[in-house]
Amino acid sequence: MASINIDRDDRDLQITVIGAGTIGLSLAALHLAYLATPSNLTIVDIRLDLESHVLRSLPALLPQGLHACVSQVKLMSSVPVAVKDSDIVQECGPENLAFKSALWLEVERHAPPGALLWTSTSGIPASRQNAQMRDPSRLIVVHPFNPPHILPLLEIVPSPQTSQSVIDHTVGFWRRRGHEPVLLQKEITGFVAGRLAWVLLREAIHLVDQDIVTVEQLDKIIETSMGPRWAYAGPFKSFHAGGGPGGLEGLLKNVGPTVQACWDDTGKINMGDTWETKVIGQAREAYEFLDLEERDLANRRVLEAVRMVKRETKARN
Amino acid sequence: MASINIDRDDRDLQITVIGAGTIGLSLAALHLAYLATPSNLTIVDIRLDLESHVLRSLPALLPQGLHACVSQVKLMSSVPVAVKDSDIVQECGPENLAFKSALWLEVERHAPPGALLWTSTSGIPASRQNAQMRDPSRLIVVHPFNPPHILPLLEIVPSPQTSQSVIDHTVGFWRRRGHEPVLLQKEITGFVAGRLAWVLLREAIHLVDQDIVTVEQLDKIIETSMGPRWAYAGPFKSFHAGGGPGGLEGLLKNVGPTVQACWDDTGKINMGDTWETKVIGQAREAYEFLDLEERDLANRRVLEAVRMVKRETKARN
């Protein structure tokens, strides 16, 4: 069983991010803002323009004061070399089982035996990725939510083989960083955040497909109701509060028949059905120009607003 | 066909709220903050302690400066008297078809012919509530999201009989108030916000029932991912941005197989199944003490944070 024994300060760890896509770079930015020196971070990717890509894209994810650090990040194309002295290897490669399985064989051969091995997969459980590893207890899913340098959630999903030591060190690391690691008790297709988002998206697509609302109207509905509500309290807490003295039970008693009627009537669209042209077309038209800087700032401010309110309440009580 | 002809300023309208429950009082607070004088607002309810209930509960929903106004709100127990001079009748009674049908017959007989008739129902479409009305074109669903004095959404759902004049005046009223009326193109069970929230709740219950996460963990997941994300941009806009240059189409191509696997594996729990004991028990234990003041403040601050960011971007461009 893998036993992790990292006795250095988190800031002195050697972290290797595999894959310089959206998630990889966002996680790189997150690490860079914490590490003692930028050269503790390695980004590995086989793309030929890796250096110009990182120099162009990474600064936008960092506070102004850290832009200069970017040039000191180690960039490599060879996994064996990149993971040689790593304490943490965080994989953000393509969502493809063959790729990931082969990668972990290679990483396992070359990384120190005590290194943490994390996959950012949004859907391929560790128990499938680790099938060919010599020590499958080393691998664990650390599933971030885009953009992970801003949104605090990390779903931590061990396989049945993952060692307790790997779980504890992974959860501890993210907790010390002030992020929100949530440890799932069992593997499940798509994990939790994904399942919830996709099931809502399926119904959303159905409603647009049925011409009840447009893509833009549906987004507006969420932005002015569930979004702000759930930024502070998730669905159970919100419905429990909404039920008054009867709580969740009282609420379900009141609206139970409507809820069941909705469940019975849920849309059953599938990927590749005819809705794609309409829904994708509406999205493209409505969101031709997207301001990601505005999005990132809004996400930060919303999180900060909730934190402030909780701090104020705590100080008052 | 009902024709609305309200030529007074919104602040001078006579508004009658039927039902002094959570939603009724919250809407009363919303109106009170806008109306020229508190006596333009009437609250009607048959509960015997109506006066003490309103005096106790309504001030908490209002800014300090308006607490004194509460005593000037008209309180009545008789619908015919209460609606006699109303410009707007907003029903927030029990979620019960027999109650609502009978109420509209009575309201129709006694309210001025040009008054707007709004039902806050979360599930009974106007086409069922209006079945016995002399003029069914008068009724329209104005479905708020709890707490409606804070969250901006109003789902406006006309029946096939509702007149265009009723639709236009209803949408115009809420838009002038700075709220977010979204006009649905057709009636549908549970409307849009409800369907989306309930379909997510169903999967959430399933995941707790399967012991993947606890009620509290599931809420934490939403609060640190989808909540803050959707407070700024709904699911289509978010996924379109997350897909990079390929937009929503690119994203669905990348994660399509995972999405479909989640859809195929969706929980099929129903109201009244065995999950209730576990889920309700966990909610009761986790949320024994709920601070609604903190919730309201958090909701306000989140909405304000998003508004500020959008204003800043606009000023910059």
Interface residues (C-beta under 8 A of the other chain):
Chain A: T22 E95 S122 G123 F145 N146 L151 P152 L153 E155 E180 V182 L183 L184 Q185 K186 I188 T189 G190 V192 A193 G194 R195 L196 A197 W198 V199 L200 L201 R202 E203 A204 L207 Q210 D211 I212 V213 V215 E216 Q217 L218 D219 K220 I221 I222 E223 T224 S225 M226 G227 P228 R229 W230 A231 Y232 A233 G234 P235 F236 K237 F239 H240 A241 G242 G244 G247 L248 E249 L252 N254 V255 G256 P257 T258 V259 Q260 A261 C262 W263 D265 T266 N270 M271 G272 E276 V279 I280 Q282 A283 R284 A286 Y287 L290 D291 L292 E294 R295 L297 A298 N299 R301 V302 L303 E304 A305 V306 M308 V309 K310 E312 T313
Chain B: T22 E95 S122 G123 I124 F145 N146 L151 P152 L153 E155 E180 V182 L183 L184 Q185 K186 I188 T189 G190 V192 A193 G194 R195 L196 A197 W198 V199 L200 L201 R202 E203 A204 L207 Q210 D211 I212 V213 V215 E216 Q217 L218 D219 K220 I221 I222 E223 T224 S225 M226 G227 P228 R229 W230 A231 Y232 A233 G234 P235 F236 K237 F239 H240 A241 G242 G244 G247 L248 E249 L252 N254 V255 G256 P257 T258 V259 Q260 A261 C262 W263 D265 T266 N270 M271 G272 E276 V279 I280 Q282 A283 R284 A286 Y287 L290 D291 L292 E294 R295 L297 A298 N299 R301 V302 L303 E304 A305 V306 M308 V309 K310 E312 T313
